[in-house]
Amino acid sequence: MIFPEKFTKTDEPAEEKVFKALSKLPDSDFTTFFSQEFTAINSREKNEYEIDFIVVDHRNNKLNAILVIEVKGGNIVFNGATQVWLQNGREMKKAPNKQASSAMNNLVSRFRFLSLNIPFHWVLWFPDIQINPNEWLPTAVSKDRLLDSNSVNYCSESITFLFDDIIKKSQK
């Protein structure tokens, strides 16, 4: 199940790829929210923020985990020498991992009662590229926080594997 049910942004082809992929997740197991805008309700939240996708894992009729997804389209590269993210050869204003982390932390602040028992996790999704396993990454981004074009084609498997890993790590 995905809300809203139809993709409405015409200028975001990368988000549309991810939207279509996430739309195919089993309704009985996952609920997805697209392009959610928030205004702070407490002092720990940023005044206003937007989250590309929020996926809720409720397999076995239990709230298991919540995933925040930040989508970036085009050719995404991290330059390890300069510590800068590039999108189609241009420096990004804000690092995507900081966007995703900030969005997740805002969500955790808003739903603090949930975060005490439910793991929250963020991930970057680059649907237009395949990630090279030997590529430089910032130290704040581990491989379990990245999805690429392969994950568009194998969305159900990728998301299920990711949630299983999140849940497993939270039980340690």
ZALUMLUM-146001 format. One record per atom (N, C-alpha, C): residue in one letter; residue number from 1; atom name; x, y, z. Coordinates in steps of 0.05 Angstrom, whole numbers, always signed. Example, Ala and Ser with C-alpha at 12.3 -4.5 7.8 and 13.67 -1.06 7.14 Angstrom:
ZALUMLUM-146001
(A 1 N (+264 -114 +156));
(A 1 CA (+246 -90 +156));
(A 1 C (+264 -66 +156));
(S 2 N (+257 -45 +142));
(S 2 CA (+273 -21 +143));
(S 2 C (+258 +1 +157));
//
This chain:
ZALUMLUM-146001
(M 1 N (+17 -23 +0));
(M 1 CA (+0 +0 +0));
(M 1 C (+18 +25 +0));
(I 2 N (+12 +44 -17));
(I 2 CA (+27 +68 -19));
(I 2 C (+9 +92 -18));
(F 3 N (+17 +112 -4));
(F 3 CA (+1 +137 -2));
(F 3 C (+18 +160 -10));
(P 4 N (+9 +178 -28));
(P 4 CA (-15 +175 -43));
(P 4 C (-13 +153 -63));
(E 5 N (-35 +144 -74));
(E 5 CA (-36 +121 -92));
(E 5 C (-24 +127 -120));
(K 6 N (-24 +153 -127));
(K 6 CA (-13 +161 -153));
(K 6 C (+10 +179 -150));
(F 7 N (+29 +176 -168));
(F 7 CA (+53 +193 -168));
(F 7 C (+45 +219 -182));
(T 8 N (+51 +242 -169));
(T 8 CA (+42 +268 -179));
(T 8 C (+64 +287 -187));
(K 9 N (+89 +281 -179));
(K 9 CA (+111 +299 -187));
(K 9 C (+121 +292 -215));
(T 10 N (+120 +311 -233));
(T 10 CA (+128 +305 -261));
(T 10 C (+158 +311 -265));
(D 11 N (+171 +325 -246));
(D 11 CA (+198 +332 -250));
(D 11 C (+218 +316 -233));
(E 12 N (+209 +293 -224));
(E 12 CA (+226 +275 -207));
(E 12 C (+226 +247 -218));
(P 13 N (+240 +242 -240));
(P 13 CA (+240 +215 -252));
(P 13 C (+252 +193 -234));
(A 14 N (+272 +201 -218));
(A 14 CA (+285 +181 -200));
(A 14 C (+265 +173 -178));
(E 15 N (+251 +193 -167));
(E 15 CA (+230 +186 -147));
(E 15 C (+208 +170 -159));
(E 16 N (+201 +175 -184));
(E 16 CA (+180 +159 -197));
(E 16 C (+188 +130 -200));
(K 17 N (+214 +125 -206));
(K 17 CA (+224 +97 -208));
(K 17 C (+220 +83 -181));
(V 18 N (+228 +97 -160));
(V 18 CA (+226 +85 -133));
(V 18 C (+197 +82 -125));
(F 19 N (+181 +102 -131));
(F 19 CA (+152 +100 -125));
(F 19 C (+140 +75 -138));
(K 20 N (+145 +71 -164));
(K 20 CA (+135 +47 -178));
(K 20 C (+144 +21 -165));
(A 21 N (+170 +21 -158));
(A 21 CA (+181 -3 -145));
(A 21 C (+168 -9 -118));
(L 22 N (+166 +12 -102));
(L 22 CA (+154 +9 -75));
(L 22 C (+124 +3 -76));
(S 23 N (+111 +11 -97));
(S 23 CA (+82 +6 -101));
(S 23 C (+77 -24 -103));
(K 24 N (+97 -39 -111));
(K 24 CA (+94 -68 -115));
(K 24 C (+98 -85 -90));
(L 25 N (+106 -71 -68));
(L 25 CA (+110 -86 -43));
(L 25 C (+83 -97 -33));
(P 26 N (+83 -120 -20));
(P 26 CA (+58 -132 -11));
(P 26 C (+44 -114 +10));
(D 27 N (+19 -107 +5));
(D 27 CA (+4 -90 +23));
(D 27 C (+2 -102 +51));
(S 28 N (+1 -128 +53));
(S 28 CA (-2 -142 +78));
(S 28 C (+24 -139 +96));
(D 29 N (+46 -131 +83));
(D 29 CA (+71 -130 +98));
(D 29 C (+83 -102 +101));
(F 30 N (+77 -85 +82));
(F 30 CA (+90 -58 +82));
(F 30 C (+70 -36 +75));
(T 31 N (+74 -13 +87));
(T 31 CA (+59 +11 +79));
(T 31 C (+80 +32 +74));
(T 32 N (+76 +46 +51));
(T 32 CA (+95 +67 +43));
(T 32 C (+81 +94 +41));
(F 33 N (+95 +114 +50));
(F 33 CA (+85 +142 +48));
(F 33 C (+105 +157 +31));
(F 34 N (+95 +171 +10));
(F 34 CA (+112 +185 -8));
(F 34 C (+110 +215 -4));
(S 35 N (+133 +228 -5));
(S 35 CA (+135 +258 -4));
(S 35 C (+119 +269 +19));
(Q 36 N (+127 +261 +43));
(Q 36 CA (+113 +271 +67));
(Q 36 C (+126 +296 +77));
(E 37 N (+110 +317 +80));
(E 37 CA (+120 +342 +91));
(E 37 C (+110 +345 +119));
(F 38 N (+129 +355 +136));
(F 38 CA (+123 +359 +164));
(F 38 C (+129 +387 +174));
(T 39 N (+114 +396 +193));
(T 39 CA (+120 +421 +207));
(T 39 C (+124 +413 +236));
(A 40 N (+144 +424 +249));
(A 40 CA (+152 +415 +276));
(A 40 C (+129 +418 +296));
(I 41 N (+127 +398 +313));
(I 41 CA (+108 +399 +335));
(I 41 C (+122 +399 +362));
(N 42 N (+149 +397 +361));
(N 42 CA (+165 +399 +386));
(N 42 C (+191 +412 +379));
(S 43 N (+205 +421 +400));
(S 43 CA (+230 +436 +396));
(S 43 C (+253 +419 +385));
(R 44 N (+251 +393 +386));
(R 44 CA (+273 +376 +376));
(R 44 C (+272 +372 +346));
(E 45 N (+249 +380 +334));
(E 45 CA (+246 +377 +305));
(E 45 C (+255 +402 +290));
(K 46 N (+264 +398 +266));
(K 46 CA (+269 +420 +248));
(K 46 C (+242 +433 +242));
(N 47 N (+241 +459 +237));
(N 47 CA (+216 +473 +233));
(N 47 C (+199 +461 +211));
(E 48 N (+211 +456 +188));
(E 48 CA (+197 +443 +165));
(E 48 C (+217 +424 +152));
(Y 49 N (+206 +401 +144));
(Y 49 CA (+223 +381 +130));
(Y 49 C (+205 +363 +113));
(E 50 N (+218 +351 +93));
(E 50 CA (+204 +333 +75));
(E 50 C (+219 +307 +74));
(I 51 N (+205 +285 +73));
(I 51 CA (+217 +258 +71));
(I 51 C (+208 +246 +45));
(D 52 N (+227 +237 +28));
(D 52 CA (+219 +225 +3));
(D 52 C (+200 +201 +6));
(F 53 N (+209 +182 +22));
(F 53 CA (+193 +158 +27));
(F 53 C (+197 +149 +56));
(I 54 N (+175 +140 +68));
(I 54 CA (+175 +127 +93));
(I 54 C (+162 +100 +89));
(V 55 N (+177 +79 +95));
(V 55 CA (+166 +52 +92));
(V 55 C (+163 +39 +120));
(V 56 N (+140 +29 +125));
(V 56 CA (+134 +16 +151));
(V 56 C (+131 -14 +147));
(D 57 N (+147 -29 +162));
(D 57 CA (+146 -58 +161));
(D 57 C (+127 -68 +182));
(H 58 N (+105 -80 +173));
(H 58 CA (+85 -91 +192));
(H 58 C (+79 -120 +185));
(R 59 N (+101 -135 +178));
(R 59 CA (+97 -163 +172));
(R 59 C (+88 -178 +197));
(N 60 N (+72 -198 +194));
(N 60 CA (+61 -214 +216));
(N 60 C (+44 -197 +234));
(N 61 N (+31 -177 +223));
(N 61 CA (+13 -159 +238));
(N 61 C (+26 -146 +262));
(K 62 N (+52 -139 +259));
(K 62 CA (+67 -127 +281));
(K 62 C (+83 -104 +270));
(L 63 N (+84 -81 +284));
(L 63 CA (+101 -59 +275));
(L 63 C (+130 -67 +281));
(N 64 N (+145 -72 +260));
(N 64 CA (+172 -83 +264));
(N 64 C (+194 -61 +262));
(A 65 N (+191 -43 +242));
(A 65 CA (+212 -23 +238));
(A 65 C (+202 -2 +218));
(I 66 N (+216 +21 +218));
(I 66 CA (+208 +43 +201));
(I 66 C (+234 +52 +186));
(L 67 N (+231 +55 +160));
(L 67 CA (+253 +62 +142));
(L 67 C (+248 +89 +129));
(V 68 N (+267 +107 +130));
(V 68 CA (+267 +133 +117));
(V 68 C (+285 +131 +92));
(I 69 N (+274 +138 +69));
(I 69 CA (+289 +135 +44));
(I 69 C (+293 +163 +31));
(E 70 N (+318 +169 +26));
(E 70 CA (+325 +194 +11));
(E 70 C (+333 +185 -17));
(V 71 N (+320 +195 -37));
(V 71 CA (+325 +188 -65));
(V 71 C (+341 +210 -79));
(K 72 N (+361 +202 -94));
(K 72 CA (+377 +220 -110));
(K 72 C (+380 +208 -138));
(G 73 N (+372 +223 -158));
(G 73 CA (+374 +213 -186));
(G 73 C (+399 +223 -200));
(G 74 N (+404 +211 -223));
(G 74 CA (+426 +219 -239));
(G 74 C (+451 +203 -231));
(N 75 N (+474 +213 -240));
(N 75 CA (+500 +201 -235));
(N 75 C (+510 +211 -208));
(I 76 N (+509 +195 -187));
(I 76 CA (+516 +203 -160));
(I 76 C (+544 +191 -154));
(V 77 N (+562 +208 -145));
(V 77 CA (+589 +200 -139));
(V 77 C (+598 +214 -113));
(F 78 N (+612 +200 -96));
(F 78 CA (+625 +212 -73));
(F 78 C (+654 +214 -79));
(N 79 N (+665 +238 -77));
(N 79 CA (+694 +243 -82));
(N 79 C (+708 +240 -55));
(G 80 N (+721 +219 -51));
(G 80 CA (+735 +214 -25));
(G 80 C (+757 +233 -19));
(A 81 N (+770 +244 -40));
(A 81 CA (+792 +262 -36));
(A 81 C (+782 +289 -25));
(T 82 N (+759 +298 -36));
(T 82 CA (+749 +325 -27));
(T 82 C (+726 +322 -7));
(Q 83 N (+717 +297 -3));
(Q 83 CA (+695 +292 +16));
(Q 83 C (+669 +306 +7));
(V 84 N (+664 +306 -19));
(V 84 CA (+641 +320 -31));
(V 84 C (+625 +300 -47));
(W 85 N (+598 +303 -45));
(W 85 CA (+580 +287 -62));
(W 85 C (+575 +303 -88));
(L 86 N (+575 +289 -110));
(L 86 CA (+570 +301 -136));
(L 86 C (+545 +288 -149));
(Q 87 N (+529 +305 -161));
(Q 87 CA (+505 +295 -176));
(Q 87 C (+508 +306 -204));
(N 88 N (+511 +288 -223));
(N 88 CA (+515 +295 -251));
(N 88 C (+538 +315 -254));
(G 89 N (+560 +310 -238));
(G 89 CA (+584 +327 -240));
(G 89 C (+584 +352 -224));
(R 90 N (+561 +359 -211));
(R 90 CA (+559 +383 -195));
(R 90 C (+558 +377 -165));
(E 91 N (+571 +393 -150));
(E 91 CA (+572 +389 -121));
(E 91 C (+543 +393 -109));
(M 92 N (+535 +374 -92));
(M 92 CA (+509 +376 -79));
(M 92 C (+511 +395 -56));
(K 93 N (+489 +411 -53));
(K 93 CA (+489 +431 -32));
(K 93 C (+490 +418 -4));
(K 94 N (+475 +396 -1));
(K 94 CA (+474 +382 +24));
(K 94 C (+479 +353 +19));
(A 95 N (+497 +341 +34));
(A 95 CA (+503 +313 +31));
(A 95 C (+478 +296 +35));
(P 96 N (+472 +277 +16));
(P 96 CA (+448 +261 +19));
(P 96 C (+446 +245 +45));
(N 97 N (+468 +236 +55));
(N 97 CA (+467 +221 +80));
(N 97 C (+459 +239 +103));
(K 98 N (+467 +265 +102));
(K 98 CA (+459 +283 +123));
(K 98 C (+429 +290 +121));
(Q 99 N (+419 +292 +96));
(Q 99 CA (+391 +296 +92));
(Q 99 C (+375 +273 +103));
(A 100 N (+383 +248 +97));
(A 100 CA (+369 +225 +106));
(A 100 C (+370 +222 +136));
(S 101 N (+393 +226 +147));
(S 101 CA (+397 +223 +176));
(S 101 C (+381 +245 +191));
(S 102 N (+382 +269 +181));
(S 102 CA (+366 +291 +193));
(S 102 C (+336 +285 +192));
(A 103 N (+327 +276 +169));
(A 103 CA (+298 +270 +166));
(A 103 C (+290 +248 +186));
(M 104 N (+307 +227 +188));
(M 104 CA (+300 +205 +206));
(M 104 C (+300 +215 +235));
(N 105 N (+320 +231 +242));
(N 105 CA (+321 +241 +270));
(N 105 C (+297 +259 +277));
(N 106 N (+288 +274 +257));
(N 106 CA (+264 +290 +261));
(N 106 C (+240 +273 +266));
(L 107 N (+238 +251 +250));
(L 107 CA (+216 +233 +253));
(L 107 C (+217 +219 +280));
(V 108 N (+240 +211 +288));
(V 108 CA (+244 +199 +315));
(V 108 C (+235 +218 +337));
(S 109 N (+242 +243 +334));
(S 109 CA (+234 +263 +354));
(S 109 C (+204 +266 +355));
(R 110 N (+191 +265 +332));
(R 110 CA (+162 +268 +330));
(R 110 C (+148 +244 +343));
(F 111 N (+159 +220 +337));
(F 111 CA (+146 +195 +346));
(F 111 C (+164 +181 +367));
(R 112 N (+173 +196 +386));
(R 112 CA (+191 +186 +407));
(R 112 C (+180 +161 +420));
(F 113 N (+154 +160 +425));
(F 113 CA (+142 +137 +438));
(F 113 C (+146 +112 +422));
(L 114 N (+146 +114 +395));
(L 114 CA (+151 +91 +378));
(L 114 C (+180 +83 +378));
(S 115 N (+197 +103 +377));
(S 115 CA (+226 +98 +374));
(S 115 C (+238 +84 +398));
(L 116 N (+224 +83 +420));
(L 116 CA (+234 +69 +444));
(L 116 C (+234 +39 +440));
(N 117 N (+215 +29 +423));
(N 117 CA (+212 +1 +419));
(N 117 C (+215 -8 +390));
(I 118 N (+214 +10 +371));
(I 118 CA (+215 +4 +343));
(I 118 C (+240 +16 +330));
(P 119 N (+256 +0 +316));
(P 119 CA (+280 +11 +303));
(P 119 C (+272 +29 +279));
(F 120 N (+285 +52 +278));
(F 120 CA (+284 +70 +255));
(F 120 C (+311 +68 +241));
(H 121 N (+310 +71 +214));
(H 121 CA (+335 +68 +199));
(H 121 C (+332 +86 +174));
(W 122 N (+354 +97 +164));
(W 122 CA (+353 +112 +139));
(W 122 C (+370 +98 +118));
(V 123 N (+362 +103 +93));
(V 123 CA (+377 +92 +71));
(V 123 C (+377 +112 +47));
(L 124 N (+398 +112 +31));
(L 124 CA (+399 +127 +7));
(L 124 C (+393 +109 -16));
(W 125 N (+377 +119 -35));
(W 125 CA (+370 +103 -58));
(W 125 C (+377 +118 -83));
(F 126 N (+396 +107 -99));
(F 126 CA (+405 +119 -124));
(F 126 C (+395 +101 -146));
(P 127 N (+370 +106 -156));
(P 127 CA (+358 +87 -175));
(P 127 C (+369 +88 -203));
(D 128 N (+386 +108 -209));
(D 128 CA (+396 +111 -237));
(D 128 C (+424 +99 -241));
(I 129 N (+437 +89 -219));
(I 129 CA (+464 +79 -222));
(I 129 C (+466 +52 -207));
(Q 130 N (+487 +38 -215));
(Q 130 CA (+495 +14 -199));
(Q 130 C (+519 +23 -182));
(I 131 N (+518 +16 -157));
(I 131 CA (+539 +24 -139));
(I 131 C (+562 +4 -141));
(N 132 N (+586 +15 -146));
(N 132 CA (+610 -1 -147));
(N 132 C (+618 -9 -119));
(P 133 N (+622 -34 -113));
(P 133 CA (+628 -42 -86));
(P 133 C (+655 -31 -76));
(N 134 N (+672 -23 -94));
(N 134 CA (+698 -11 -85));
(N 134 C (+698 +19 -85));
(E 135 N (+675 +31 -89));
(E 135 CA (+672 +60 -90));
(E 135 C (+677 +73 -62));
(W 136 N (+689 +96 -62));
(W 136 CA (+693 +111 -38));
(W 136 C (+666 +119 -26));
(L 137 N (+663 +117 -1));
(L 137 CA (+639 +127 +13));
(L 137 C (+648 +142 +38));
(P 138 N (+631 +161 +46));
(P 138 CA (+637 +175 +71));
(P 138 C (+635 +155 +94));
(T 139 N (+650 +159 +115));
(T 139 CA (+649 +140 +137));
(T 139 C (+622 +138 +150));
(A 140 N (+604 +158 +146));
(A 140 CA (+577 +157 +157));
(A 140 C (+558 +139 +140));
(V 141 N (+568 +129 +118));
(V 141 CA (+550 +113 +100));
(V 141 C (+562 +85 +97));
(S 142 N (+549 +66 +109));
(S 142 CA (+557 +38 +105));
(S 142 C (+541 +26 +82));
(K 143 N (+550 +4 +72));
(K 143 CA (+537 -9 +49));
(K 143 C (+507 -16 +55));
(D 144 N (+501 -20 +80));
(D 144 CA (+473 -27 +87));
(D 144 C (+455 -2 +86));
(R 145 N (+466 +21 +79));
(R 145 CA (+450 +45 +77));
(R 145 C (+447 +54 +48));
(L 146 N (+453 +36 +29));
(L 146 CA (+452 +43 +1));
(L 146 C (+435 +24 -15));
(L 147 N (+418 +35 -32));
(L 147 CA (+404 +19 -52));
(L 147 C (+410 +32 -79));
(D 148 N (+410 +16 -100));
(D 148 CA (+417 +27 -126));
(D 148 C (+396 +17 -147));
(S 149 N (+404 +18 -173));
(S 149 CA (+385 +11 -194));
(S 149 C (+377 -19 -192));
(N 150 N (+395 -36 -182));
(N 150 CA (+387 -64 -178));
(N 150 C (+363 -67 -159));
(S 151 N (+362 -49 -140));
(S 151 CA (+341 -50 -120));
(S 151 C (+314 -42 -132));
(V 152 N (+314 -27 -154));
(V 152 CA (+289 -20 -168));
(V 152 C (+277 -46 -179));
(N 153 N (+295 -62 -192));
(N 153 CA (+285 -87 -204));
(N 153 C (+279 -109 -184));
(Y 154 N (+292 -108 -161));
(Y 154 CA (+287 -128 -141));
(Y 154 C (+279 -115 -114));
(C 155 N (+259 -98 -116));
(C 155 CA (+251 -81 -94));
(C 155 C (+242 -98 -70));
(S 156 N (+224 -117 -75));
(S 156 CA (+213 -132 -53));
(S 156 C (+235 -147 -38));
(E 157 N (+253 -159 -53));
(E 157 CA (+275 -174 -40));
(E 157 C (+294 -155 -25));
(S 158 N (+300 -132 -38));
(S 158 CA (+318 -112 -25));
(S 158 C (+307 -101 +0));
(I 159 N (+282 -93 +0));
(I 159 CA (+269 -81 +23));
(I 159 C (+266 -101 +45));
(T 160 N (+258 -125 +38));
(T 160 CA (+254 -147 +58));
(T 160 C (+281 -153 +71));
(F 161 N (+302 -156 +55));
(F 161 CA (+329 -161 +66));
(F 161 C (+338 -139 +84));
(L 162 N (+333 -114 +76));
(L 162 CA (+341 -91 +91));
(L 162 C (+327 -90 +118));
(F 163 N (+300 -95 +118));
(F 163 CA (+285 -95 +143));
(F 163 C (+294 -118 +161));
(D 164 N (+298 -141 +149));
(D 164 CA (+308 -164 +166));
(D 164 C (+334 -157 +180));
(D 165 N (+352 -144 +165));
(D 165 CA (+377 -136 +177));
(D 165 C (+374 -115 +199));
(I 166 N (+356 -95 +194));
(I 166 CA (+351 -74 +214));
(I 166 C (+340 -87 +240));
(I 167 N (+320 -105 +236));
(I 167 CA (+308 -118 +260));
(I 167 C (+328 -135 +275));
(K 168 N (+344 -150 +260));
(K 168 CA (+364 -167 +272));
(K 168 C (+384 -151 +288));
(K 169 N (+394 -129 +277));
(K 169 CA (+414 -112 +291));
(K 169 C (+402 -98 +315));
(S 170 N (+376 -92 +314));
(S 170 CA (+363 -79 +337));
(S 170 C (+359 -98 +361));
(Q 171 N (+360 -124 +356));
(Q 171 CA (+355 -143 +377));
(Q 171 C (+381 -151 +392));
(K 172 N (+403 -140 +383));
(K 172 CA (+429 -147 +396));
(K 172 C (+432 -131 +422));
//
